Amino acid sequence: MNILVCVKAVPGSTEVKMDPKTNTIVRDGGSAVINPFDASALEAALQLKDAAAAAVESADPVRVSVLSMGIPATARLLADCIARGADEALLLSDRAFAGADTLATTHALECGARAMDAAPDLVICGKMAVDGDTAQIGPELAGALGYPCVTDVREVLSCNDTSLRVLAGTDEGVAEFEITLPAVLTVAREVAQLRMPSIAGVRAGEAATVRVLTAPEAGADPARVGLSGSPTQVVRSFVPENATEATAIKGTAAEQAAQLVTMFEEMGV
Ligand code: FAD
């Protein structure tokens, strides 16, 4: 079984600089970390790999690959994924990818998934990225690959060569799902806590070769990548001012509603 984990490099602190012209995050490799949800996604994949290795009857070993679209410095984070137990890493890195919205990111990741040596049987994404926070990539990637998708997975109950049983969050609470492979999961952080690398793993990470593909090498459509290939663009980003003064609205519900309407009109809302 081939498991592909989508790993995003996100700023390691809340102090992020935004490019005033493109309204995108200025990504410098130095302070980047693995998106915490993706660390859990990687551990979930590694646990499936361990379970397959322990199961005598399983003839089909599990290979775990990690895939990221990001700046060249992201290779450092992917090598760390290999140190923790991933088998291979692919980085999609090209200025053409910069400023992508989720649809353009999905196109790049779809090309990356199809550039792997073997088609993934299972793709695991984090539920969301802590910087862009849209939670759109997993379902969009499932649509692009034509795979079914379960989001917000809290626990993987069982897995065999043809299907998975999972517990996942829903609007009503938590429900059990069975999903046939190939499939896409997006996982919550409680699904697993990423393990520390072993000594041998650290050595493997240091010796790891992270495969890097440019947009043309990945077969990406130039019209569907990066800022120019994004149908949506962040037009303004700002840190909301914390208003200090507070206005108490009193009276009956109808009087309070009338005061609110007046306030909103004055605020030009
Ligand atoms: P999410 O959908 O939240 O990520 C879910 C999972 O997808 C991740 O856990 C990871 O497993 C995978 N994934 C996401 N990005 C990558 C990657 N680059 N490489 C590998 N795996 C990845 N774009 C929009 O289209 N619409 C918006 O409304 C929007 N709002 C934004 C607001 C802000 C403040 C910022 C900084 C960016 C915004 N973007 C938006 C751009 C968006 O962050 C990028 O498109 C990003 O590459 C993917 O979206 P996301 O971070 O929200 O991912």
py3Dmol code that shows the C-alpha trace and the ligand (Angstrom):
import py3Dmol

protein = """\
ATOM      1  CA  MET A   1       0.000   0.000   0.000  1.00  0.00           C
ATOM      2  CA  ASN A   2       1.293   3.491  -0.902  1.00  0.00           C
ATOM      3  CA  ILE A   3       0.377   6.233   1.544  1.00  0.00           C
ATOM      4  CA  LEU A   4       0.983   9.861   0.557  1.00  0.00           C
ATOM      5  CA  VAL A   5       1.063  12.485   3.313  1.00  0.00           C
ATOM      6  CA  CYS A   6       0.683  16.128   2.268  1.00  0.00           C
ATOM      7  CA  VAL A   7       2.918  18.248   4.494  1.00  0.00           C
ATOM      8  CA  LYS A   8       2.834  22.027   4.545  1.00  0.00           C
ATOM      9  CA  ALA A   9       5.575  24.256   5.938  1.00  0.00           C
ATOM     10  CA  VAL A  10       3.941  26.924   8.075  1.00  0.00           C
ATOM     11  CA  PRO A  11       5.427  29.880   9.994  1.00  0.00           C
ATOM     12  CA  GLY A  12       6.838  28.735  13.335  1.00  0.00           C
ATOM     13  CA  SER A  13       5.485  31.807  15.101  1.00  0.00           C
ATOM     14  CA  THR A  14       2.483  34.061  14.941  1.00  0.00           C
ATOM     15  CA  GLU A  15       4.801  36.868  13.829  1.00  0.00           C
ATOM     16  CA  VAL A  16       4.259  36.577  10.076  1.00  0.00           C
ATOM     17  CA  LYS A  17       5.129  39.180   7.482  1.00  0.00           C
ATOM     18  CA  MET A  18       2.658  39.707   4.646  1.00  0.00           C
ATOM     19  CA  ASP A  19       3.774  40.838   1.210  1.00  0.00           C
ATOM     20  CA  PRO A  20       1.910  44.187   0.823  1.00  0.00           C
ATOM     21  CA  LYS A  21       1.714  43.765  -2.960  1.00  0.00           C
ATOM     22  CA  THR A  22       0.424  40.163  -3.213  1.00  0.00           C
ATOM     23  CA  ASN A  23      -1.136  39.900   0.292  1.00  0.00           C
ATOM     24  CA  THR A  24       0.533  36.525   0.708  1.00  0.00           C
ATOM     25  CA  ILE A  25       2.665  35.367   3.597  1.00  0.00           C
ATOM     26  CA  VAL A  26       6.408  36.076   3.187  1.00  0.00           C
ATOM     27  CA  ARG A  27       7.691  32.556   3.646  1.00  0.00           C
ATOM     28  CA  ASP A  28      11.305  32.246   4.825  1.00  0.00           C
ATOM     29  CA  GLY A  29      12.532  28.764   5.504  1.00  0.00           C
ATOM     30  CA  GLY A  30      14.291  29.659   8.735  1.00  0.00           C
ATOM     31  CA  SER A  31      11.395  29.693  11.140  1.00  0.00           C
ATOM     32  CA  ALA A  32       9.105  27.287   9.245  1.00  0.00           C
ATOM     33  CA  VAL A  33       7.748  24.180  10.946  1.00  0.00           C
ATOM     34  CA  ILE A  34       5.621  21.255   9.800  1.00  0.00           C
ATOM     35  CA  ASN A  35       1.954  22.198  10.007  1.00  0.00           C
ATOM     36  CA  PRO A  36       0.933  20.520  13.295  1.00  0.00           C
ATOM     37  CA  PHE A  37      -2.039  18.750  11.698  1.00  0.00           C
ATOM     38  CA  ASP A  38       0.337  17.268   9.117  1.00  0.00           C
ATOM     39  CA  ALA A  39       2.631  15.947  11.829  1.00  0.00           C
ATOM     40  CA  SER A  40      -0.375  13.987  13.095  1.00  0.00           C
ATOM     41  CA  ALA A  41      -1.152  12.879   9.528  1.00  0.00           C
ATOM     42  CA  LEU A  42       2.403  11.565   9.163  1.00  0.00           C
ATOM     43  CA  GLU A  43       2.179   9.638  12.445  1.00  0.00           C
ATOM     44  CA  ALA A  44      -1.129   8.087  11.405  1.00  0.00           C
ATOM     45  CA  ALA A  45       0.555   6.894   8.200  1.00  0.00           C
ATOM     46  CA  LEU A  46       3.577   5.543  10.109  1.00  0.00           C
ATOM     47  CA  GLN A  47       1.287   3.628  12.474  1.00  0.00           C
ATOM     48  CA  LEU A  48      -0.441   2.004   9.481  1.00  0.00           C
ATOM     49  CA  LYS A  49       3.020   1.110   8.163  1.00  0.00           C
ATOM     50  CA  ASP A  50       4.008  -0.417  11.515  1.00  0.00           C
ATOM     51  CA  ALA A  51       0.732  -2.367  11.715  1.00  0.00           C
ATOM     52  CA  ALA A  52       1.243  -3.782   8.213  1.00  0.00           C
ATOM     53  CA  ALA A  53       4.806  -4.796   9.072  1.00  0.00           C
ATOM     54  CA  ALA A  54       3.577  -6.554  12.223  1.00  0.00           C
ATOM     55  CA  ALA A  55       0.708  -8.345  10.491  1.00  0.00           C
ATOM     56  CA  VAL A  56       2.075 -11.680   9.337  1.00  0.00           C
ATOM     57  CA  GLU A  57      -0.587 -12.228   6.683  1.00  0.00           C
ATOM     58  CA  SER A  58       0.016  -8.888   4.979  1.00  0.00           C
ATOM     59  CA  ALA A  59       2.062  -9.504   1.841  1.00  0.00           C
ATOM     60  CA  ASP A  60       1.804  -5.870   0.815  1.00  0.00           C
ATOM     61  CA  PRO A  61       4.280  -3.629   2.702  1.00  0.00           C
ATOM     62  CA  VAL A  62       3.243  -0.028   3.320  1.00  0.00           C
ATOM     63  CA  ARG A  63       5.359   2.761   1.838  1.00  0.00           C
ATOM     64  CA  VAL A  64       4.923   6.275   3.244  1.00  0.00           C
ATOM     65  CA  SER A  65       5.775   9.246   1.016  1.00  0.00           C
ATOM     66  CA  VAL A  66       5.573  12.913   1.940  1.00  0.00           C
ATOM     67  CA  LEU A  67       4.698  15.647  -0.554  1.00  0.00           C
ATOM     68  CA  SER A  68       4.960  19.403  -0.176  1.00  0.00           C
ATOM     69  CA  MET A  69       4.634  22.484  -2.347  1.00  0.00           C
ATOM     70  CA  GLY A  70       6.893  25.124  -0.908  1.00  0.00           C
ATOM     71  CA  ILE A  71      10.138  27.093  -1.008  1.00  0.00           C
ATOM     72  CA  PRO A  72      13.454  25.165  -1.356  1.00  0.00           C
ATOM     73  CA  ALA A  73      14.057  25.354   2.414  1.00  0.00           C
ATOM     74  CA  THR A  74      11.021  23.089   2.877  1.00  0.00           C
ATOM     75  CA  ALA A  75      13.332  20.194   1.919  1.00  0.00           C
ATOM     76  CA  ARG A  76      14.733  20.422   5.482  1.00  0.00           C
ATOM     77  CA  LEU A  77      11.292  19.610   6.919  1.00  0.00           C
ATOM     78  CA  LEU A  78      10.761  16.758   4.467  1.00  0.00           C
ATOM     79  CA  ALA A  79      14.131  15.252   5.407  1.00  0.00           C
ATOM     80  CA  ASP A  80      12.922  15.389   9.012  1.00  0.00           C
ATOM     81  CA  CYS A  81       9.828  13.389   7.951  1.00  0.00           C
ATOM     82  CA  ILE A  82      12.192  10.732   6.598  1.00  0.00           C
ATOM     83  CA  ALA A  83      14.057  10.811   9.899  1.00  0.00           C
ATOM     84  CA  ARG A  84      10.749   9.973  11.611  1.00  0.00           C
ATOM     85  CA  GLY A  85      10.059   7.052   9.297  1.00  0.00           C
ATOM     86  CA  ALA A  86       8.792   8.228   5.903  1.00  0.00           C
ATOM     87  CA  ASP A  87      10.301   6.331   2.969  1.00  0.00           C
ATOM     88  CA  GLU A  88      10.588   9.140   0.412  1.00  0.00           C
ATOM     89  CA  ALA A  89       9.924  12.830  -0.048  1.00  0.00           C
ATOM     90  CA  LEU A  90       8.891  14.984  -2.992  1.00  0.00           C
ATOM     91  CA  LEU A  91       9.060  18.782  -2.918  1.00  0.00           C
ATOM     92  CA  LEU A  92       7.322  20.875  -5.576  1.00  0.00           C
ATOM     93  CA  SER A  93       9.345  24.061  -5.631  1.00  0.00           C
ATOM     94  CA  ASP A  94       9.151  26.771  -8.249  1.00  0.00           C
ATOM     95  CA  ARG A  95       8.552  30.533  -8.173  1.00  0.00           C
ATOM     96  CA  ALA A  96       5.614  29.789 -10.490  1.00  0.00           C
ATOM     97  CA  PHE A  97       3.816  28.172  -7.518  1.00  0.00           C
ATOM     98  CA  ALA A  98       4.108  31.286  -5.321  1.00  0.00           C
ATOM     99  CA  GLY A  99       0.921  32.934  -4.097  1.00  0.00           C
ATOM    100  CA  ALA A 100      -1.268  29.947  -4.970  1.00  0.00           C
ATOM    101  CA  ASP A 101      -4.786  29.808  -3.611  1.00  0.00           C
ATOM    102  CA  THR A 102      -6.188  26.435  -2.571  1.00  0.00           C
ATOM    103  CA  LEU A 103      -7.349  25.512  -6.091  1.00  0.00           C
ATOM    104  CA  ALA A 104      -3.894  26.256  -7.535  1.00  0.00           C
ATOM    105  CA  THR A 105      -2.265  24.434  -4.618  1.00  0.00           C
ATOM    106  CA  THR A 106      -4.503  21.458  -5.264  1.00  0.00           C
ATOM    107  CA  HIS A 107      -3.506  21.368  -8.932  1.00  0.00           C
ATOM    108  CA  ALA A 108       0.167  21.355  -7.938  1.00  0.00           C
ATOM    109  CA  LEU A 109      -0.356  18.614  -5.340  1.00  0.00           C
ATOM    110  CA  GLU A 110      -2.401  16.531  -7.809  1.00  0.00           C
ATOM    111  CA  CYS A 111       0.518  16.735 -10.257  1.00  0.00           C
ATOM    112  CA  GLY A 112       2.885  15.807  -7.444  1.00  0.00           C
ATOM    113  CA  ALA A 113       0.757  12.794  -6.473  1.00  0.00           C
ATOM    114  CA  ARG A 114       0.715  11.634 -10.094  1.00  0.00           C
ATOM    115  CA  ALA A 115       4.518  12.130 -10.304  1.00  0.00           C
ATOM    116  CA  MET A 116       5.096   9.607  -7.480  1.00  0.00           C
ATOM    117  CA  ASP A 117       6.586   6.252  -8.564  1.00  0.00           C
ATOM    118  CA  ALA A 118       3.280   4.541  -7.702  1.00  0.00           C
ATOM    119  CA  ALA A 119      -0.238   5.994  -7.433  1.00  0.00           C
ATOM    120  CA  PRO A 120      -1.185   6.565  -3.780  1.00  0.00           C
ATOM    121  CA  ASP A 121      -3.755   4.154  -2.316  1.00  0.00           C
ATOM    122  CA  LEU A 122      -4.310   6.531   0.568  1.00  0.00           C
ATOM    123  CA  VAL A 123      -3.675  10.294   0.782  1.00  0.00           C
ATOM    124  CA  ILE A 124      -3.624  11.822   4.261  1.00  0.00           C
ATOM    125  CA  CYS A 125      -3.811  15.580   4.735  1.00  0.00           C
ATOM    126  CA  GLY A 126      -4.084  17.614   7.877  1.00  0.00           C
ATOM    127  CA  LYS A 127      -7.576  18.883   8.621  1.00  0.00           C
ATOM    128  CA  MET A 128      -6.245  22.392   7.971  1.00  0.00           C
ATOM    129  CA  ALA A 129      -3.089  24.449   7.756  1.00  0.00           C
ATOM    130  CA  VAL A 130      -2.624  26.782  10.727  1.00  0.00           C
ATOM    131  CA  ASP A 131      -1.717  29.728   8.480  1.00  0.00           C
ATOM    132  CA  GLY A 132      -4.159  29.635   5.579  1.00  0.00           C
ATOM    133  CA  ASP A 133      -6.721  27.787   7.713  1.00  0.00           C
ATOM    134  CA  THR A 134      -9.148  27.078   4.873  1.00  0.00           C
ATOM    135  CA  ALA A 135      -9.332  23.258   5.288  1.00  0.00           C
ATOM    136  CA  GLN A 136     -10.061  23.104   1.570  1.00  0.00           C
ATOM    137  CA  ILE A 137      -7.054  21.230   0.192  1.00  0.00           C
ATOM    138  CA  GLY A 138      -7.972  17.713   1.344  1.00  0.00           C
ATOM    139  CA  PRO A 139     -11.469  17.678  -0.195  1.00  0.00           C
ATOM    140  CA  GLU A 140     -10.251  19.548  -3.299  1.00  0.00           C
ATOM    141  CA  LEU A 141      -7.405  17.059  -3.786  1.00  0.00           C
ATOM    142  CA  ALA A 142      -9.879  14.183  -3.423  1.00  0.00           C
ATOM    143  CA  GLY A 143     -12.007  15.762  -6.139  1.00  0.00           C
ATOM    144  CA  ALA A 144      -8.986  16.251  -8.399  1.00  0.00           C
ATOM    145  CA  LEU A 145      -7.849  12.637  -7.910  1.00  0.00           C
ATOM    146  CA  GLY A 146     -11.390  11.243  -8.106  1.00  0.00           C
ATOM    147  CA  TYR A 147     -11.015   9.654  -4.643  1.00  0.00           C
ATOM    148  CA  PRO A 148     -13.659   9.557  -1.866  1.00  0.00           C
ATOM    149  CA  CYS A 149     -12.798  11.678   1.156  1.00  0.00           C
ATOM    150  CA  VAL A 150     -13.498  11.646   4.890  1.00  0.00           C
ATOM    151  CA  THR A 151     -12.574  14.825   6.758  1.00  0.00           C
ATOM    152  CA  ASP A 152     -11.764  15.539  10.392  1.00  0.00           C
ATOM    153  CA  VAL A 153     -10.697  11.945  11.164  1.00  0.00           C
ATOM    154  CA  ARG A 154     -10.175  11.493  14.889  1.00  0.00           C
ATOM    155  CA  GLU A 155      -9.140   7.801  14.930  1.00  0.00           C
ATOM    156  CA  VAL A 156      -8.262   5.101  12.402  1.00  0.00           C
ATOM    157  CA  LEU A 157     -10.105   1.990  13.641  1.00  0.00           C
ATOM    158  CA  SER A 158      -8.878  -0.553  11.107  1.00  0.00           C
ATOM    159  CA  CYS A 159      -7.239  -0.772   7.707  1.00  0.00           C
ATOM    160  CA  ASN A 160      -6.841  -3.500   5.117  1.00  0.00           C
ATOM    161  CA  ASP A 161      -5.772  -3.527   1.471  1.00  0.00           C
ATOM    162  CA  THR A 162      -9.213  -2.448   0.267  1.00  0.00           C
ATOM    163  CA  SER A 163     -10.796  -0.208   2.909  1.00  0.00           C
ATOM    164  CA  LEU A 164     -10.443   1.751   6.153  1.00  0.00           C
ATOM    165  CA  ARG A 165     -12.782   2.216   9.132  1.00  0.00           C
ATOM    166  CA  VAL A 166     -12.419   5.594  10.872  1.00  0.00           C
ATOM    167  CA  LEU A 167     -14.073   7.763  13.502  1.00  0.00           C
ATOM    168  CA  ALA A 168     -14.589  11.266  12.173  1.00  0.00           C
ATOM    169  CA  GLY A 169     -16.119  14.497  13.375  1.00  0.00           C
ATOM    170  CA  THR A 170     -19.447  15.545  11.865  1.00  0.00           C
ATOM    171  CA  ASP A 171     -21.840  18.444  12.512  1.00  0.00           C
ATOM    172  CA  GLU A 172     -23.716  16.163  14.914  1.00  0.00           C
ATOM    173  CA  GLY A 173     -20.704  14.802  16.788  1.00  0.00           C
ATOM    174  CA  VAL A 174     -18.484  11.823  15.905  1.00  0.00           C
ATOM    175  CA  ALA A 175     -19.479   9.007  13.551  1.00  0.00           C
ATOM    176  CA  GLU A 176     -17.876   5.800  12.261  1.00  0.00           C
ATOM    177  CA  PHE A 177     -17.212   5.591   8.527  1.00  0.00           C
ATOM    178  CA  GLU A 178     -15.946   2.838   6.247  1.00  0.00           C
ATOM    179  CA  ILE A 179     -14.197   4.119   3.140  1.00  0.00           C
ATOM    180  CA  THR A 180     -12.924   2.098   0.193  1.00  0.00           C
ATOM    181  CA  LEU A 181      -9.415   2.678  -1.111  1.00  0.00           C
ATOM    182  CA  PRO A 182      -8.037   4.661  -2.847  1.00  0.00           C
ATOM    183  CA  ALA A 183      -9.189   7.511  -0.607  1.00  0.00           C
ATOM    184  CA  VAL A 184      -8.260  10.853   0.944  1.00  0.00           C
ATOM    185  CA  LEU A 185      -8.453  11.494   4.687  1.00  0.00           C
ATOM    186  CA  THR A 186      -7.995  14.784   6.497  1.00  0.00           C
ATOM    187  CA  VAL A 187      -7.057  14.283  10.121  1.00  0.00           C
ATOM    188  CA  ALA A 188      -7.496  16.162  13.361  1.00  0.00           C
ATOM    189  CA  ARG A 189      -4.505  16.550  15.652  1.00  0.00           C
ATOM    190  CA  GLU A 190      -5.806  13.985  18.152  1.00  0.00           C
ATOM    191  CA  VAL A 191      -5.483  11.203  15.574  1.00  0.00           C
ATOM    192  CA  ALA A 192      -1.833  10.674  16.602  1.00  0.00           C
ATOM    193  CA  GLN A 193       1.173  12.404  18.123  1.00  0.00           C
ATOM    194  CA  LEU A 194       4.240  12.383  15.819  1.00  0.00           C
ATOM    195  CA  ARG A 195       7.033  10.170  17.129  1.00  0.00           C
ATOM    196  CA  MET A 196      10.610  11.336  17.773  1.00  0.00           C
ATOM    197  CA  PRO A 197      13.211  10.169  15.254  1.00  0.00           C
ATOM    198  CA  SER A 198      15.393   7.209  16.268  1.00  0.00           C
ATOM    199  CA  ILE A 199      19.188   7.490  16.038  1.00  0.00           C
ATOM    200  CA  ALA A 200      19.038   5.478  12.821  1.00  0.00           C
ATOM    201  CA  GLY A 201      16.239   7.762  11.674  1.00  0.00           C
ATOM    202  CA  VAL A 202      18.307  10.872  12.287  1.00  0.00           C
ATOM    203  CA  ARG A 203      21.049   9.377  10.157  1.00  0.00           C
ATOM    204  CA  ALA A 204      18.526   8.458   7.446  1.00  0.00           C
ATOM    205  CA  GLY A 205      17.164  11.992   7.507  1.00  0.00           C
ATOM    206  CA  GLU A 206      20.656  13.465   7.156  1.00  0.00           C
ATOM    207  CA  ALA A 207      21.435  11.174   4.242  1.00  0.00           C
ATOM    208  CA  ALA A 208      17.998  11.613   2.650  1.00  0.00           C
ATOM    209  CA  THR A 209      17.649  12.868  -0.893  1.00  0.00           C
ATOM    210  CA  VAL A 210      14.516  14.960  -1.227  1.00  0.00           C
ATOM    211  CA  ARG A 211      13.333  14.838  -4.848  1.00  0.00           C
ATOM    212  CA  VAL A 212      12.540  18.356  -6.069  1.00  0.00           C
ATOM    213  CA  LEU A 213      10.385  19.088  -9.109  1.00  0.00           C
ATOM    214  CA  THR A 214       9.723  22.412 -10.801  1.00  0.00           C
ATOM    215  CA  ALA A 215       6.251  23.174 -12.150  1.00  0.00           C
ATOM    216  CA  PRO A 216       7.069  21.955 -15.713  1.00  0.00           C
ATOM    217  CA  GLU A 217       8.822  18.825 -14.359  1.00  0.00           C
ATOM    218  CA  ALA A 218       5.709  18.037 -12.321  1.00  0.00           C
ATOM    219  CA  GLY A 219       3.543  18.490 -15.396  1.00  0.00           C
ATOM    220  CA  ALA A 220       1.640  21.404 -13.875  1.00  0.00           C
ATOM    221  CA  ASP A 221      -0.457  23.592 -16.187  1.00  0.00           C
ATOM    222  CA  PRO A 222       1.155  27.067 -16.082  1.00  0.00           C
ATOM    223  CA  ALA A 223      -2.329  28.625 -16.283  1.00  0.00           C
ATOM    224  CA  ARG A 224      -3.388  26.844 -13.075  1.00  0.00           C
ATOM    225  CA  VAL A 225      -0.505  27.540 -10.686  1.00  0.00           C
ATOM    226  CA  GLY A 226       0.632  30.424  -8.503  1.00  0.00           C
ATOM    227  CA  LEU A 227      -0.924  33.830  -8.037  1.00  0.00           C
ATOM    228  CA  SER A 228      -1.818  34.241 -11.711  1.00  0.00           C
ATOM    229  CA  GLY A 229      -3.420  30.791 -11.818  1.00  0.00           C
ATOM    230  CA  SER A 230      -5.500  31.410  -8.692  1.00  0.00           C
ATOM    231  CA  PRO A 231      -9.156  32.318  -9.211  1.00  0.00           C
ATOM    232  CA  THR A 232      -9.239  33.772  -5.670  1.00  0.00           C
ATOM    233  CA  GLN A 233      -6.750  36.225  -4.211  1.00  0.00           C
ATOM    234  CA  VAL A 234      -6.400  37.687  -0.760  1.00  0.00           C
ATOM    235  CA  VAL A 235      -7.011  41.373  -1.488  1.00  0.00           C
ATOM    236  CA  ARG A 236      -6.289  42.720   1.953  1.00  0.00           C
ATOM    237  CA  SER A 237      -5.010  41.286   5.173  1.00  0.00           C
ATOM    238  CA  PHE A 238      -4.750  43.284   8.361  1.00  0.00           C
ATOM    239  CA  VAL A 239      -4.554  42.732  12.083  1.00  0.00           C
ATOM    240  CA  PRO A 240      -7.928  43.821  13.482  1.00  0.00           C
ATOM    241  CA  GLU A 241      -7.580  46.672  16.016  1.00  0.00           C
ATOM    242  CA  ASN A 242      -8.681  45.695  19.475  1.00  0.00           C
ATOM    243  CA  ALA A 243     -11.426  48.204  20.232  1.00  0.00           C
ATOM    244  CA  THR A 244     -11.068  49.281  23.861  1.00  0.00           C
ATOM    245  CA  GLU A 245     -14.286  51.238  24.376  1.00  0.00           C
ATOM    246  CA  ALA A 246     -17.424  49.157  24.861  1.00  0.00           C
ATOM    247  CA  THR A 247     -21.047  50.291  24.533  1.00  0.00           C
ATOM    248  CA  ALA A 248     -23.686  48.640  26.687  1.00  0.00           C
ATOM    249  CA  ILE A 249     -26.996  48.203  24.874  1.00  0.00           C
ATOM    250  CA  LYS A 250     -29.939  48.184  27.236  1.00  0.00           C
ATOM    251  CA  GLY A 251     -33.731  47.948  27.016  1.00  0.00           C
ATOM    252  CA  THR A 252     -36.151  45.409  25.620  1.00  0.00           C
ATOM    253  CA  ALA A 253     -35.080  43.058  22.855  1.00  0.00           C
ATOM    254  CA  ALA A 254     -36.788  45.313  20.289  1.00  0.00           C
ATOM    255  CA  GLU A 255     -35.114  48.438  21.699  1.00  0.00           C
ATOM    256  CA  GLN A 256     -31.703  46.693  21.697  1.00  0.00           C
ATOM    257  CA  ALA A 257     -32.212  45.549  18.121  1.00  0.00           C
ATOM    258  CA  ALA A 258     -33.097  49.101  17.055  1.00  0.00           C
ATOM    259  CA  GLN A 259     -29.964  50.490  18.763  1.00  0.00           C
ATOM    260  CA  LEU A 260     -27.831  47.821  17.026  1.00  0.00           C
ATOM    261  CA  VAL A 261     -29.239  48.748  13.623  1.00  0.00           C
ATOM    262  CA  THR A 262     -28.436  52.421  14.260  1.00  0.00           C
ATOM    263  CA  MET A 263     -24.885  51.546  15.342  1.00  0.00           C
ATOM    264  CA  PHE A 264     -24.284  49.364  12.283  1.00  0.00           C
ATOM    265  CA  GLU A 265     -25.592  52.113  10.004  1.00  0.00           C
ATOM    266  CA  GLU A 266     -23.264  54.626  11.659  1.00  0.00           C
ATOM    267  CA  MET A 267     -20.374  52.163  11.193  1.00  0.00           C
ATOM    268  CA  GLY A 268     -21.289  51.820   7.525  1.00  0.00           C
ATOM    269  CA  VAL A 269     -21.727  48.061   7.939  1.00  0.00           C
TER     270      VAL A 269
END
"""
ligand_1 = """\
53
FAD
P -5.632 23.945 4.068
O -6.679 23.537 3.127
O -6.054 24.581 5.382
O -4.678 22.679 4.381
C -5.200 21.393 4.597
C -4.093 20.403 4.347
O -3.706 20.452 2.982
C -2.804 20.686 5.106
O -2.910 20.225 6.442
C -1.788 19.895 4.265
O -1.914 18.517 4.582
C -2.306 20.164 2.859
N -1.616 21.307 2.253
C -2.014 22.603 2.206
N -1.114 23.373 1.558
C -0.102 22.523 1.206
C 1.142 22.689 0.534
N 1.513 23.893 0.096
N 1.939 21.578 0.373
C 1.546 20.360 0.840
N 0.387 20.140 1.490
C -0.422 21.209 1.653
N -6.557 30.421 -0.434
C -7.833 30.251 -0.894
O -8.015 29.592 -1.894
N -8.922 30.790 -0.283
C -8.792 31.550 0.838
O -9.779 32.031 1.391
C -7.474 31.765 1.354
N -7.313 32.512 2.454
C -6.052 32.714 2.927
C -5.869 33.521 4.054
C -4.605 33.735 4.544
C -4.413 34.609 5.751
C -3.471 33.141 3.902
C -2.099 33.355 4.440
C -3.630 32.344 2.795
C -4.920 32.141 2.281
N -5.114 31.369 1.155
C -6.374 31.167 0.676
C -3.980 30.762 0.459
C -3.760 29.322 1.055
O -3.174 29.404 2.336
C -2.846 28.549 0.116
O -3.574 28.248 -1.020
C -2.278 27.245 0.672
O -1.290 26.800 -0.189
C -3.330 26.133 0.876
O -4.397 26.586 1.636
P -4.433 26.408 3.214
O -3.139 26.815 3.797
O -5.664 27.062 3.715
O -4.545 24.818 3.340
"""
view = py3Dmol.view(width=600, height=400)
view.addModel(protein, "pdb")
view.setStyle({"model": 0}, {"cartoon": {"style": "trace"}})
view.addModel(ligand_1, "xyz")
view.setStyle({"model": 1}, {"stick": {}})
view.zoomTo()
view.show()
